[in-house]
Amino acid sequence: MIPSISIRRKVILIVTAAMLVTLQSETVASPDSVYLAAVENEPLIDQISPVVEEAYRRIGILAVSRKLPGERALAMLNSGELFGDVAHVEGLEKYYSNMIRVPVPLINFDAVVFSVRKNLSILVWSDLAPYNVCIRRGIKAIELATAGMKNIYMANGYEQIFAMLKVGRCDVAVLPRQAWLDVQRLNVKGLRSLEPPLQTWPMYHYIHKSHVYIIPMLTHELRTMQTNGLLRKNEDAFWNRVENVRRASTD
């Protein structure tokens, strides 16, 4: 007996649906290992990298951090060359449309004014207007916050910035608070930082939009770390270390 047209149509629909489910499952299957961008020479990123890598380990994925200059790291993630970025400040997805933020804050990032001068009063970004200001290339949050200012000098590394401060080529520098660790490493004397910070941003893990399926799993693991205090303990240990260096290094 030849099946009726309606029966054959049902069979075709069932087979087609099964094929689509199979293809979808193959598409979203988690890889065994992935590469994550990590901004080079940034102790804050070094501090949070093991936490992010642990979240991946808990869902069965080996995450390997690749040290890269800040701008290159963002470009490679946005283009899909890398699976994700260890951590960047909230809001970068406005400028890099292919980046998806995993919605669990990992650690805070402070933008702080450094100087060799005493008795400065700089409380908000607009207070920088009378001064020549150094910033480090690739620290996107500070680059965006100072965009459009005419008195900004960009340098590639902390050693160059500290030297410019010492000889007066810059009056102040706006740097991450953890730059104090580089002050210690380079044995720089005579610097001080101003409080409070100009701005504080939470930092988040980002992935390329093609891997959006993994967000619920990573969110679950990072929220667990948040709930059990692991993220707080990690952050407190880091900032205590930075503060101890600041106190020891300040005249």
Order of alpha helices (4+ residues) and beta strands (2+ residues): alpha-beta-alpha-beta-alpha-beta-beta-beta-beta-alpha-beta-alpha-beta-alpha-beta-beta-alpha-alpha
